[in-house]
Each structure stands twice: as structure tokens, then as C-alpha cells.
Amino acid sequence: MTCRFCETGLTHVFVDLYNAPPSNAFLKESQLNEPESFFPLKVYVCHNCLLVQVDEYEKSEAIFNNDYVYFSSYSTSWLQHSKVYTEQMIDLLKLNEESKVIEIASNDGYLLQYFKKKNIPVLGIEPTENTAKVSQEKGIENVIDFFGVRLAKELSVKGIRADLLLGNNVLAHVPDIKDFVSGLKILLKENGVITMEFPHLLQLIEHNQFDTIYHEHFSYLSFVSVKKIFESSGLKIIDVQQLPTHGGSLRIFATHSENSQRPVKPAVKILSDVEEFKGMLSMDYYANFQKKAFKIKVALLKFLLERSQDKQSVAAYGAAAKGNTLLNYCGVKQDLIQFVADANPHKQNKFLPGSHIPVVNEDHIRQSKPEYLIILPWNLKDEITTQLSYVREWGCRFVIAIPELQIF
């Protein structure tokens, strides 16, 4: 394997989570007795450019297919985050009916709907047909395709270019990150602005968030690495914000390198200095993450085995991709967790990949009254504990495993 940015041969393992199925490859009941595909989940760090990455064992075309089960609109906190972002960008960039907002990986229209309500022209680019269809039903124009230089050129020739070009949690999902970022430059107007949000590698390491590693995430991004990648394509990062979403994310603002109308703000140097202070520019910083992951594995299995011995019932909430990474790395099956409840009907009545734990609707929690409820999408802990506060009535306790096992 060679680095997907600088093409250096990769030899340094960041963490090995062993073999796992694709995290969103949910199973129907009829598939439970069929062979299931598992792929290595070994993550490397490039000693030359320090990009942390997993190999493309599972092709992106196979992952982001027409049975894709992730729909952004089922998280109320994510919708609120998107609405606030929309208002901020309209104010910051003075967007109006003459502007063009293009979102890459627009999913089910969760964000563009807010721009559309303000009569700002929008375009969604989304490779998964089933989520794009939901977006189209909201009146949002979509191009159903993977984004890169090819598509950017096709749109640009048609006169389609962006005043605001955005992507939330897509930069880490592309196997050819150089082609993707080069496409951003082509599709951006001369004075346009790019915003990209992605989980911050610093938070992943500092808070043991190994469960955010899965085959859909090809790259794990530090600010310094992203800055290098954008600069190599003729783009400059002019600002950066640190966000609480997904356990700690960055929102970068970028424009053409030759654009003198948008100066670089102090936050860019400040965050670069923070990463250097933390040691992220040294290979030593990436050396002991395997031990951190194993510590969480031991703690979760100990908890589940003790509950089983005491004949106490355990269920989970949130059939998130991160939960599948955690359960498969720990080897957890239905004998330790009875079911996972989830609000997304596209996941209900299916089974988690690998562990084969059934996914049910929330009513199942009220009916079965588990004594413990593990929150798998720990980044939504506050939203979920508020939503499920009624479980306290029968003495149920919540559990999260990341960054360390907590029972509350």
C-alpha cells in the first residue's frame, strides 16, 4: 500500500482492528445463513506526510450503493447544526437569489433544504440513489454521481460553479483525495469559498475514538495534513473552526490560492501550532494507539460478561457505523446484547453486519425494559439520553464505551 496523497510506501501501523464487514452492510433475515464478506481494518500512518489512512479494501462504489442506509435527517441535533450553519454562511458570504450553493455528499437534502427555503439556488451531488431520491422529493436538484475532477469539469463546462461549495463528513470518505480536492478547485468560482467538515484526528487519538474507524473512512485527517493536500491543488485554507460534532470536528474554509480578497485568519496558525505542540508532526505521537483500543475492548467485554453472569439484560441504542466497528472489534454477538433500537426505518428489521444483532424500533425498549442500554453513537449522548429519559422509570442505566466505559 502506498500513501493516497504523497505515494510513499506505508509500513507504520497506526491501529489494527482486524477483519470486519463494511459497517453499513446491514443484513436481511434471509441473508443470515449466507457467507458474509470481511475485510482487513488496518490503519497506517505515512511517515512522510503523516496522513493516517486505511487501504481501499472495499471499493467506494460498493459501499455507497443504492442500499445505503445512512440518512442524515434522522438526527435532530444534526439538523439543528445544519440550520445554524446555513444562517451563518448566508450572513458571512452575503448569499442571495443570484448565488449558487453546491453540496457534495448531500445525502437526503438534510442541509440544502435550509438554503432552498431562503430562495438560494442549490445543487446536491450524491452518489447514493436512494438518499438522493429523498432529497429530490424535497425539491432539491441532484446529480447522482461520485465527485472528482471528471464531474467538476462536466459541470463547469455547463456554467455550473459554486459561490459556496461544501461537504460535511465526505473528505474522509474519498479514496482518491487528490482528485477530489482538485475537483473542488475546478468547481469553485473565482471568489468562492469552500467549507469542509470532518472529524479531527487529534480528537480521535486523544479520546480513544477508534470506533470512528471503518471502511467508509479512507483517511483520518489532521489539520496539517489537510492543509498540505489543499495547497497541492492550488487552494489555501483561510480559516478553521473547531466543532463539537462527531466527537470533535474541524470546519475549514478555503479558496483559490491566488485569491487576495480573502486573507488567512489567525485561527489557521493557532491550530497548526496546537497540533505541533501536541506532537502530531512526530511519528512517536501515533505509536501507542493500539493499546488504547485494546483497553476499551477489555472493559466492554468485562462489563457484558458480568451482566450475563448476573442474568441482567443489556440492549443498545443507535445502529451507527461506529457501533458496528466497536462490536466487531470486541467480538460481541446477540448473546451479550439482545437488540439495537434505532429511529431509522431503513435499518429496522435488519441485522447488524458481523454481530447479527437485530435492529428494532424504539417501542421495543418500552416492551422489553432492559436493565442497561448502551449508547453506541456516543457523540449523540445528550440527544439520546433526553429522548430515552423514560427508561429511568424501571431503573435502566445508560452505558457508553468511548472514551472509557461509563455507567450512569
Backbone torsions as a table, in degrees:
resi	resn	phi	psi	omega
1	MET	NA	137.1	175.5
2	THR	-115.8	155.2	-178.5
3	CYS	-59.8	133.2	-177.8
4	ARG	-74.6	-7.0	174.5
5	PHE	-105.2	-59.7	-173.2
6	CYS	-100.8	-3.0	174.8
7	GLU	66.0	20.6	172.8
8	THR	-74.6	143.2	176.0
9	GLY	-63.8	135.3	-176.0
10	LEU	-99.3	126.4	179.5
11	THR	-130.4	-14.5	-174.4
12	HIS	-95.7	114.6	-180.0
13	VAL	-82.9	125.2	176.1
14	PHE	-80.5	-51.1	175.0
15	VAL	-158.6	144.4	177.3
16	ASP	-117.5	110.6	178.8
17	LEU	-97.6	12.5	175.1
18	TYR	64.8	-153.4	-173.3
19	ASN	-88.3	139.4	180.0
20	ALA	-151.1	151.3	173.0
21	PRO	-77.1	161.6	173.0
22	PRO	-54.4	134.7	-169.2
23	SER	-66.6	-20.7	178.8
24	ASN	-108.5	16.8	179.6
25	ALA	-87.9	65.8	-179.1
26	PHE	-64.9	149.3	-174.4
27	LEU	-109.1	144.3	168.3
28	LYS	-84.1	161.6	-178.2
29	GLU	-59.0	-35.5	-178.9
30	SER	-67.6	-15.2	-178.2
31	GLN	-95.3	-4.7	-173.0
32	LEU	-64.7	-27.4	-179.8
33	ASN	-98.3	8.1	178.7
34	GLU	-96.5	158.5	176.1
35	PRO	-59.9	144.8	-178.6
36	GLU	-121.1	136.2	-177.6
37	SER	-82.6	129.5	173.9
38	PHE	-118.5	144.3	-179.7
39	PHE	-129.2	151.6	176.3
40	PRO	-59.0	141.0	175.9
41	LEU	-121.9	64.0	-179.1
42	LYS	-107.7	127.4	-174.5
43	VAL	-110.2	134.3	-178.8
44	TYR	-112.3	158.8	170.0
45	VAL	-121.2	132.1	-179.1
46	CYS	-78.6	123.2	-178.3
47	HIS	-73.5	-10.7	-179.8
48	ASN	-91.2	-53.1	-177.1
49	CYS	-110.1	-5.4	176.6
50	LEU	67.9	21.0	173.3
51	LEU	-76.1	127.2	177.2
52	VAL	-92.8	132.8	-168.7
53	GLN	-159.6	155.7	174.2
54	VAL	-113.5	149.8	179.2
55	ASP	-70.6	158.1	179.5
56	GLU	-85.2	69.5	178.4
57	TYR	-68.0	-41.6	177.7
58	GLU	-106.7	119.0	-175.8
59	LYS	-61.8	141.9	-177.9
60	SER	-60.7	-32.2	178.9
61	GLU	-63.6	-30.4	178.9
62	ALA	-80.1	-34.0	-179.2
63	ILE	-72.5	-49.3	-175.6
64	PHE	-95.7	71.2	-177.0
65	ASN	-107.3	-170.8	-174.8
66	ASN	-77.4	-0.4	174.4
67	ASP	-107.1	19.3	-177.8
68	TYR	-61.2	131.2	-169.6
69	VAL	-104.8	-1.6	-178.6
70	TYR	-89.9	117.6	176.6
71	PHE	-120.2	119.7	-171.6
72	SER	-64.6	-28.2	-170.8
73	SER	-73.8	-1.9	-179.6
74	TYR	-86.0	0.0	175.0
75	SER	-108.9	114.3	-179.0
76	THR	-66.3	-35.3	-179.7
77	SER	-69.1	-33.7	178.3
78	TRP	-71.1	-36.1	175.4
79	LEU	-63.5	-41.9	178.9
80	GLN	-65.2	-41.5	176.3
81	HIS	-57.3	-42.8	-178.1
82	SER	-69.2	-38.3	179.4
83	LYS	-65.5	-43.6	178.4
84	VAL	-63.1	-41.8	177.7
85	TYR	-58.7	-45.3	-179.6
86	THR	-56.8	-47.2	-178.9
87	GLU	-63.5	-39.9	-179.9
88	GLN	-65.2	-43.0	-177.7
89	MET	-69.8	-37.1	177.2
90	ILE	-60.8	-42.2	-179.4
91	ASP	-71.5	-44.9	-175.7
92	LEU	-67.3	-43.5	-174.3
93	LEU	-100.0	0.8	180.0
94	LYS	55.6	48.5	-178.4
95	LEU	-74.3	145.4	-179.6
96	ASN	-151.0	-164.5	-176.1
97	GLU	-66.3	-15.1	179.0
98	GLU	-93.6	-4.1	-176.3
99	SER	-87.7	171.6	175.7
100	LYS	-136.0	122.6	176.5
101	VAL	-110.6	124.4	179.0
102	ILE	-121.8	127.8	176.9
103	GLU	-112.4	130.4	175.1
104	ILE	-95.1	132.0	-172.1
105	ALA	65.2	57.3	-174.9
106	SER	-79.7	-4.6	174.1
107	ASN	51.5	-127.0	-173.0
108	ASP	-96.3	20.0	179.3
109	GLY	81.9	16.1	-176.6
110	TYR	-53.4	-33.5	-176.1
111	LEU	-105.3	-46.8	-176.2
112	LEU	-60.9	-22.8	179.0
113	GLN	-59.5	-31.1	-178.4
114	TYR	-75.6	-35.8	173.3
115	PHE	-66.0	-41.7	-177.9
116	LYS	-61.7	-36.9	178.8
117	LYS	-64.8	-22.6	177.6
118	LYS	-94.0	11.6	178.4
119	ASN	62.8	30.4	175.7
120	ILE	-97.1	124.5	-178.3
121	PRO	-59.7	134.4	-176.6
122	VAL	-131.9	158.5	172.9
123	LEU	-144.8	130.1	175.8
124	GLY	-103.3	138.2	173.3
125	ILE	-115.0	116.9	-171.7
126	GLU	-146.8	123.6	-177.3
127	PRO	-79.4	-19.5	-176.8
128	THR	-93.4	117.7	-171.6
129	GLU	-65.4	-36.5	-175.9
130	ASN	-69.7	-36.0	176.5
131	THR	-75.0	-38.1	178.0
132	ALA	-61.3	-34.6	179.2
133	LYS	-62.0	-40.4	177.9
134	VAL	-63.9	-40.4	177.2
135	SER	-62.5	-42.5	179.9
136	GLN	-63.6	-33.2	177.8
137	GLU	-66.4	-19.2	175.3
138	LYS	-88.5	5.0	178.9
139	GLY	84.9	17.7	-178.0
140	ILE	-98.6	127.0	178.3
141	GLU	-70.7	136.2	-177.8
142	ASN	-130.9	145.5	165.4
143	VAL	-108.5	118.9	-177.4
144	ILE	-92.5	96.9	-173.6
145	ASP	-170.1	162.2	171.5
146	PHE	-82.8	143.8	-176.8
147	PHE	-93.8	142.9	175.8
148	GLY	179.0	-166.9	-177.6
149	VAL	-57.8	-43.3	-178.0
150	ARG	-56.6	-53.4	-177.3
151	LEU	-67.7	-37.7	179.1
152	ALA	-59.8	-41.6	178.4
153	LYS	-66.2	-41.1	-179.8
154	GLU	-61.5	-42.3	-179.8
155	LEU	-71.4	-40.4	-178.6
156	SER	-62.9	-39.4	177.9
157	VAL	-61.0	-30.9	179.0
158	LYS	-82.7	0.6	-179.9
159	GLY	85.3	13.7	-180.0
160	ILE	-96.4	111.7	176.9
161	ARG	-142.7	159.7	-167.4
162	ALA	-107.7	137.3	164.8
163	ASP	-78.5	-39.2	173.3
164	LEU	-127.0	119.5	179.7
165	LEU	-117.6	115.9	-171.6
166	LEU	-128.9	158.2	174.9
167	GLY	-155.0	123.4	178.0
168	ASN	-107.2	119.8	177.8
169	ASN	57.1	43.3	175.3
170	VAL	-120.7	-29.0	-175.6
171	LEU	-58.6	-36.1	179.0
172	ALA	-77.6	-13.2	-172.6
173	HIS	-93.7	0.6	-174.7
174	VAL	-103.7	128.8	-179.4
175	PRO	-69.2	-34.6	179.2
176	ASP	-107.5	83.7	-172.4
177	ILE	-70.2	-28.7	177.7
178	LYS	-67.8	-44.0	178.4
179	ASP	-63.8	-39.2	-179.4
180	PHE	-63.2	-50.3	-177.5
181	VAL	-68.3	-35.8	175.6
182	SER	-62.5	-34.8	176.2
183	GLY	-66.0	-34.1	177.7
184	LEU	-60.0	-43.0	-178.6
185	LYS	-62.2	-40.6	-178.3
186	ILE	-65.6	-38.8	-172.8
187	LEU	-85.1	-8.7	-175.1
188	LEU	-90.9	133.0	174.6
189	LYS	-64.2	164.0	-173.7
190	GLU	-55.2	-40.0	180.0
191	ASN	-110.5	18.2	-178.8
192	GLY	-73.9	167.8	-179.0
193	VAL	-127.7	137.9	173.3
194	ILE	-102.6	136.0	165.5
195	THR	-123.9	135.4	176.8
196	MET	-132.1	132.0	174.1
197	GLU	-110.9	138.6	179.0
198	PHE	-157.4	150.7	176.2
199	PRO	-59.5	139.1	-176.1
200	HIS	-87.5	123.5	-179.3
201	LEU	-56.0	-34.2	178.5
202	LEU	-57.6	-43.9	179.6
203	GLN	-68.3	-38.8	178.3
204	LEU	-56.9	-45.3	-176.6
205	ILE	-76.0	-45.3	-176.2
206	GLU	-65.9	-29.4	-174.6
207	HIS	-116.7	21.7	172.5
208	ASN	56.9	36.4	-174.8
209	GLN	-84.7	51.2	-177.8
210	PHE	-65.5	-20.0	-178.8
211	ASP	-72.2	-10.4	174.6
212	THR	-82.3	4.3	175.7
213	ILE	-93.2	120.7	173.0
214	TYR	-158.2	172.6	-168.7
215	HIS	-64.1	-23.6	176.6
216	GLU	-69.4	-27.9	-179.4
217	HIS	-93.0	99.6	-178.0
218	PHE	-80.0	-28.7	-178.4
219	SER	-129.6	150.2	178.9
220	TYR	-124.1	114.4	-154.9
221	LEU	-108.2	124.4	165.9
222	SER	-89.3	163.6	178.6
223	PHE	-66.4	-40.9	-179.0
224	VAL	-61.9	-41.5	179.3
225	SER	-64.7	-45.2	-179.5
226	VAL	-63.6	-39.4	178.7
227	LYS	-59.3	-43.5	178.2
228	LYS	-63.4	-43.4	-177.3
229	ILE	-64.4	-43.4	179.9
230	PHE	-66.8	-42.5	-179.5
231	GLU	-62.9	-33.4	179.8
232	SER	-67.7	-18.4	178.9
233	SER	-104.9	12.8	177.1
234	GLY	80.6	28.0	177.7
235	LEU	-123.0	146.8	177.5
236	LYS	-120.3	140.6	175.3
237	ILE	-85.5	123.2	-175.3
238	ILE	-105.0	-14.2	179.1
239	ASP	-163.2	160.5	177.5
240	VAL	-150.4	140.4	176.6
241	GLN	-122.8	143.3	175.2
242	GLN	-98.3	127.3	-173.3
243	LEU	-118.0	153.5	177.8
244	PRO	-81.4	-11.2	-173.5
245	THR	-63.4	146.6	177.0
246	HIS	54.9	36.4	176.8
247	GLY	79.9	8.0	179.5
248	GLY	123.2	102.1	-176.6
249	SER	-123.2	166.4	171.8
250	LEU	-114.3	144.0	168.7
251	ARG	-117.6	112.7	178.8
252	ILE	-97.3	150.0	174.3
253	PHE	-117.1	128.4	-177.0
254	ALA	-137.2	158.8	175.8
255	THR	-151.4	-178.3	179.1
256	HIS	-63.4	139.2	-179.3
257	SER	-56.8	-32.4	-177.0
258	GLU	-85.1	0.2	-178.2
259	ASN	-81.0	104.6	-178.4
260	SER	-86.2	-7.6	-178.4
261	GLN	-77.6	-16.1	-178.8
262	ARG	-121.3	96.8	-177.7
263	PRO	-73.7	160.1	178.0
264	VAL	-77.9	129.3	-176.9
265	LYS	-88.2	159.1	-176.3
266	PRO	-58.1	-26.9	-177.1
267	ALA	-58.7	-27.5	-178.7
268	VAL	-65.3	-47.8	178.9
269	LYS	-70.0	-37.6	-179.1
270	ILE	-59.1	-48.0	-178.5
271	LEU	-70.0	-36.1	175.6
272	SER	-59.3	-42.5	179.1
273	ASP	-66.9	-37.2	178.3
274	VAL	-61.8	-46.7	-180.0
275	GLU	-63.1	-38.8	177.7
276	GLU	-66.1	-41.8	178.6
277	PHE	-61.4	-39.3	179.9
278	LYS	-70.1	-16.7	179.4
279	GLY	99.0	12.7	-174.1
280	MET	-70.6	-10.4	177.6
281	LEU	-90.2	2.7	179.0
282	SER	-116.6	141.1	178.8
283	MET	-62.6	-25.1	-179.2
284	ASP	-60.1	-30.0	-177.5
285	TYR	-63.0	-26.3	-173.0
286	TYR	-99.2	10.0	-165.8
287	ALA	-82.0	-31.1	-168.2
288	ASN	-114.1	21.2	-175.3
289	PHE	-70.2	-28.7	179.1
290	GLN	-57.4	-40.5	-179.7
291	LYS	-66.4	-36.2	179.2
292	LYS	-64.7	-42.9	179.1
293	ALA	-64.5	-42.6	-178.1
294	PHE	-64.5	-35.2	179.5
295	LYS	-61.5	-40.2	178.1
296	ILE	-68.8	-38.7	177.6
297	LYS	-58.6	-46.6	-179.6
298	VAL	-62.5	-44.6	-177.6
299	ALA	-64.5	-42.7	-179.4
300	LEU	-67.5	-44.9	179.9
301	LEU	-63.9	-38.7	177.7
302	LYS	-60.9	-45.3	178.6
303	PHE	-60.9	-48.4	-176.7
304	LEU	-66.6	-39.7	179.2
305	LEU	-66.8	-38.6	178.0
306	GLU	-66.3	-39.4	178.0
307	ARG	-65.1	-39.8	178.6
308	SER	-63.8	-43.3	179.2
309	GLN	-63.1	-34.7	-180.0
310	ASP	-87.2	5.4	179.8
311	LYS	55.7	40.7	176.0
312	GLN	-102.6	138.3	-174.0
313	SER	-84.5	139.7	-179.8
314	VAL	-130.2	129.5	173.0
315	ALA	-127.1	-179.2	180.0
316	ALA	-139.0	161.0	175.3
317	TYR	-127.6	137.4	175.7
318	GLY	92.7	96.3	-179.3
319	ALA	-83.8	58.0	-176.3
320	ALA	-83.5	157.3	178.4
321	ALA	-57.4	-39.9	-179.6
322	LYS	-62.4	-33.8	177.5
323	GLY	-65.8	-37.1	178.4
324	ASN	-67.0	-37.6	175.1
325	THR	-61.2	-46.6	-179.7
326	LEU	-60.6	-50.1	-175.3
327	LEU	-65.8	-40.5	-179.4
328	ASN	-71.9	-38.0	176.5
329	TYR	-63.6	-37.6	-178.8
330	CYS	-84.6	-9.9	179.9
331	GLY	73.4	28.9	-176.6
332	VAL	-83.0	136.3	177.8
333	LYS	-126.0	-171.2	-175.8
334	GLN	-69.3	-15.8	178.3
335	ASP	-72.2	-14.1	179.0
336	LEU	-111.7	-28.4	175.2
337	ILE	-128.9	119.9	-170.8
338	GLN	-68.5	-43.7	-177.2
339	PHE	-161.3	167.5	172.2
340	VAL	-124.4	124.4	176.8
341	ALA	-91.9	145.7	-179.8
342	ASP	-152.7	146.7	-178.0
343	ALA	-79.7	-16.1	-175.3
344	ASN	-81.3	112.4	-178.8
345	PRO	-64.6	-19.4	178.2
346	HIS	-72.4	-16.3	177.3
347	LYS	-102.0	-24.2	-178.0
348	GLN	-64.2	148.6	-178.8
349	ASN	66.4	19.9	172.1
350	LYS	-119.7	-174.2	-176.5
351	PHE	-130.4	142.7	180.0
352	LEU	-63.0	141.2	177.4
353	PRO	-64.7	137.8	177.6
354	GLY	84.1	-61.9	-176.9
355	SER	-80.0	-24.1	179.3
356	HIS	60.9	26.1	174.8
357	ILE	-75.2	132.4	-176.8
358	PRO	-70.3	144.8	176.7
359	VAL	-104.4	127.4	-174.7
360	VAL	-129.0	173.7	176.1
361	ASN	-85.4	171.9	-172.7
362	GLU	-64.7	-27.2	180.0
363	ASP	-56.7	-27.8	-179.2
364	HIS	-62.7	-29.8	177.8
365	ILE	-66.0	-45.2	179.8
366	ARG	-63.5	-36.4	-177.2
367	GLN	-73.5	-42.8	-173.5
368	SER	-91.1	-20.7	177.9
369	LYS	48.6	65.1	178.2
370	PRO	-65.2	155.1	-179.9
371	GLU	-85.4	-22.0	176.1
372	TYR	-137.0	142.9	-179.8
373	LEU	-131.5	112.1	-179.1
374	ILE	-84.9	125.0	176.4
375	ILE	-88.6	106.2	-177.7
376	LEU	-74.8	-44.5	173.5
377	PRO	-82.9	75.9	-174.5
378	TRP	-58.4	-22.3	178.2
379	ASN	-67.4	-16.2	177.6
380	LEU	-108.6	25.7	-174.2
381	LYS	-55.0	-47.1	-176.7
382	ASP	-65.4	-43.7	178.3
383	GLU	-60.7	-44.3	-174.6
384	ILE	-72.9	-42.7	-179.7
385	THR	-65.0	-32.9	175.4
386	THR	-68.7	-45.3	-180.0
387	GLN	-61.2	-37.7	-174.7
388	LEU	-106.2	24.5	-176.1
389	SER	-58.8	-23.3	-178.5
390	TYR	-64.3	-18.1	-178.6
391	VAL	-67.1	-19.1	177.4
392	ARG	-62.9	-23.0	-177.0
393	GLU	-59.2	-34.2	178.2
394	TRP	-106.4	16.6	174.0
395	GLY	84.1	13.9	179.0
396	CYS	-67.6	143.4	178.9
397	ARG	-117.5	144.1	178.3
398	PHE	-86.1	152.9	179.9
399	VAL	-138.4	137.3	166.4
400	ILE	-129.7	151.0	-176.0
401	ALA	-103.7	-19.7	-174.6
402	ILE	-117.3	134.5	3.9
403	PRO	-80.6	-11.6	173.4
404	GLU	-152.8	160.9	-177.1
405	LEU	-65.0	126.1	177.2
406	GLN	-131.9	135.5	176.4
407	ILE	-120.8	123.8	-175.7
408	PHE	-147.9	NA	NA
